[in-house]
């Protein structure tokens, strides 16, 4: 039986993430190349995701 992390990895829909990145690049007039998309996704992962996860856990589970 897969552990929680494996189950979550299977549940996350990477197509939705890729689509959102491509659409945002296009909306802002940036060519949606693989390199541009990777740059944005890595920036989000490194700079925004940790704070967003921390805030969400605190808000949803009353963690102090």
Buried (B, 14 or more C-beta within 10 A) or exposed (E): EEEEEEEEEEEEEEEEEBEEBBEEBEEEEEEBEEEBBEBBBEEEEEEEEEEEEEEEEEEEEEEE
